[in-house]
Amino acid sequence: MFSHISLVLAEERARDMRCTAARARRRKEVRRAWRAAHSPLGWSARHARDISDVHEAPDSYEEFLCQTAQSAMREPTAAGRSHGQAVH
């Protein structure tokens, strides 16, 4: 009789532990999703599909330098900004 009760209690305890673990996992996923939704990186990752000019990470240092130089050439000069051009 006692062994049957012990088995039933052990099964209930195992079920409770699985439920607790599942709740903790869901809570962690919800927290991670909330952080991603409310962080600047999360926003850019969500909207990267909408932006037509998505930048890829350069494969080498030389490519990085070329991309940096190209973006510097596209930037408005200080004189252009002083005439009301907005800084992006």
MONOR-V421868 format. One record per run of one state. SS is the DSSP state (A for helix, B for strand, O for the rest). FROM is the first residue (numbers start at 1). TO is the last residue. Records with the same first field share a line. If there is no record, write none. Layout:
SS->FROM-TO + FROM-TO
This chain:
O->1-1 + 39-39 + 48-60 + 75-77 + 83-88
A->2-38 + 40-47 + 61-74 + 78-82
